[in-house]
């Protein structure tokens, strides 16, 4: 698919910068996961986990530091996996491995199953087909295993980003049946902004939930938060790695989480 290949090219331009940025942070901070994720995952010691769309593996390493017995990270971009393995070696970690694969095609090369399937922070918008994605999620789960996602709220993404940073709400993008949004820049949060064509899909919250339900997964909860995991401009950091517009406290969903369980 042309859009996926363009995204792959775009993300590989960020890999080296991401590696250096997150190596520095992981050397100084034990955890890069925000408090919502840590609280909702709870005690995962001695569990097995696969991390979908892991980028260069920084959050995968943070997950491993929670006491997991086995951790596998998966990402589309070969350069991301190269640097993820660098990070693993930098921190002398033995319980982590990484796979280069399009998540939507992962079942063709990987059939292991896990206690937890995990994905977070800027992920689903890079995938065009949620039904195919949910099928892969289910295939990776052990009986009684669960899926967890924490991501930006699709409602957030209907608004003009620059105006939102000024505190003005102007809906300019579709929420329902949104076409791929084509952009020509990528990066900025942990790397220099690069000029590269890329595509992003805004999936409605109902589409996300229904894709999981159609695979027979039982939704245990859906949580919504008025904080975001990056500073979109003129936001205050209210917790480590969590930002909010002061004027929109309790008024605007910025992110969400879902836990869904595989039923025997």
N, C-alpha and C positions, 0 to 999 in steps of 0.2 A: 504494500500500500504506500503510495507516494508520500502521504502525510507522515506516516510513521518513519519512513526513511529520512525525511527532512528533519523531523524531531531528533532522530539519532545523530545526524550530522551536527545539529545545533547544540545538543547537550555535550557532545564530545569536546567541544571548544571550551567548556567550563571545567572539565575533569581535573586538570592539573591545579588550577586555582582552588577548587574545592578541596582537593587533597591537602594542600598546604594550610588552608584556612582551618579545616577541621582537625588536622594533626595538632596544630597549635592549641585549639580549644580543648581537645581531649587530653592534652598534656597538663592543662591547668584545671579542668573541671571533670569531676567524676561522671556527671550526667548531663547530656544534652537534651534529654526528653523532658517535656514540660510536665507540670504537676498533674494536669488532667490525665495524661497518658499513664503516668506512674501510678496514680491512685486507682484508675479503672482497671489496669492490668492486675494490680494486687500482687500477691505472692506467686511468682512464677518460677521459683527455684526448682531445678531439676526437670523442668519441662523442655520439650523440643519446640522450636519456633522457626518458621520461614518468613522472611521479611521481603515483601514484594515491592519493586521499584525503590531499591535501596540506595540509589545514587552511588556515591563513593564509600558507603559503608559506615559513616559516622554514627548514625542512629543504631545500626546493627551492632556496633561495638558497645554503645550505651545499653542496648538490650542485653547483651552478653554479660555485662557487669551487674545485672540483676540476678545472676545465679543460674541461668539457663544451662542445661546439660549439652544442648546442641542448637546451633544457630546457623541458618543458611540465608544468605542474601542473594537477591535476583535483580538484575537490571538489564535494560535493553542495550546499553552502551558498553562496548568492550573496553574502552578507555576507563570508564567508571569502575569496572571490575578489576582492571589492572591496578588502579590506585586503591581500591578497597583491599586488595591483597597486600599492597604496600602498608596500609594502615594496620592490618592484622599483624604483619611481621614487625612493624614498629613497636607495637604494644605486646608482642610475644604471646599472642592468643592462639590457643590450640583447638578450641571448640567451635570455631567459625569456618565456614567455607562459602565461596561465592560462585554464582552461575551467571554467565552472559546469555540472556534470552529475552525475547519479546514475551512479556507476561502472558499475552493471549495465546501464545504458541508453546507455553512451558510444558504442558502435558505430553507433548511429543517426545521430550527428552528427559523428563524427570517425573517419576511415579512414586516417590517417597511420600509418606504422610506424617503429619505433625499434630502436636497438641494445640498449637496456636498458629493461625495464619494472620499476619500483621501487615498493615500498610498505613502510612501517615504523611501528612503535611505536604500538600501540593501534588497529589497523585492521580486521582481519577480523571481529571481534566485532560490528561495526556492519552487517554484510552478512548477509542471510538465506539467500542462495542461492549456494553455492560453485561449483556446476557452471556457472551462468551467468557468474559472476565469472571462472572459469578460461577460459571461451570468449572473453571480452573480452581477457584477458591474451594469449592466443595470437594474436588478431587484430591486436594492437598490435606484435607482434614481427616484425622483419625475419628473413629466413633467416639462421641462425647467431646471431640475437640471443638474449639470455637474460633471464629473470625472476629478481628477487631480492626476498626478504622477510625482515625481521627483526621479530619480534613477541613479545608475552608468551606463555608456554607455556600451552596449554589445561589441563594438569594443575594448574597454579597456581590456576586459577579454580574448582576444585571445593571449595576450602576457605573457611571463614568468614574474611572479611578482618580483622575486629577481633581474633579469637582468634589468627590467624596473626601479627599484629603483636606479640602477647604471647608468641610462640614455641610456641603450641599448635596442633596439626593436628586440625581437625574437618571432615570432608567433609560439606557440606550441599547442594552443587549437583551436578546430573548431569554426567557426562562424555560418555556416549553418548546420542545423540538428544536433546540438551538443548533444552528449549523456550526461547523468548525470555524473558529475565529482565527484568522490568519494574521500573524505578526512578523516583524522583521528584526526584532531585538530580543535577546534572552540574557538572563543573568542579573547580577546586581546585588544580590543579598549576601553572597559569599565569594564573589568574583567580579571581575570587570565585565561590564555589559558588552556583549558581542553582537555584531550584526549577522543575523542568520535567520532564514525563513523557518517558521515553526507554526504548529497548529494545536489548538486547544479546544476541547468540547465542554460546554457547561451542561452537566446532567442534573435534572431536577432531583430533589430529595426523594420524591415518590418513585422515580425511575431507579434510583440506587437501591431503595428498600425492596421494590418489587422484583428486581433482578435476583436478589438473594432469596426472597420468598419462593420464586419460581423454581429454584434449585432445591427446595424443601428444607431450607435453613430456618430455624426458629429465631425470630428477633427477640432478644432478651431486653434490650433498651435502645432508645435513641435519646441522646442528650444534645442540647444546643447551648452555645456559649456566646457571650457578648464580647469575647476577646479573640484576637487573631495572633497567629504565630510569626508574623513579621510586621514591621512598622510600615504601614501604608502611607505615612506622611502625617505629621501633626498628631500622632497618637502618643499616649503615655504608657510606659511600661509598668503594669500593675503587679506582675509577678515575673520571675525570670523567664524570658522568652515569650511572654504573653502581653499583648498590647490592646489598648482600648481607646476609642474616641470618648473623651469625658462627657460630651453632650449626648452620647448615645448609650450611656450605661443603662442596662436593663431594657433597652428599647429596640435592639437590632441584633439579629443572629449573625455572628461573624464566622463561627466554626461549629462543627458537630462531631459526635462520635456515635458509632453503632457497634453493638456486640451481637453476634448471631451464632447460634449453636447448631452443630450437626446432630441430628437425631438418629439413633440406631434404627 
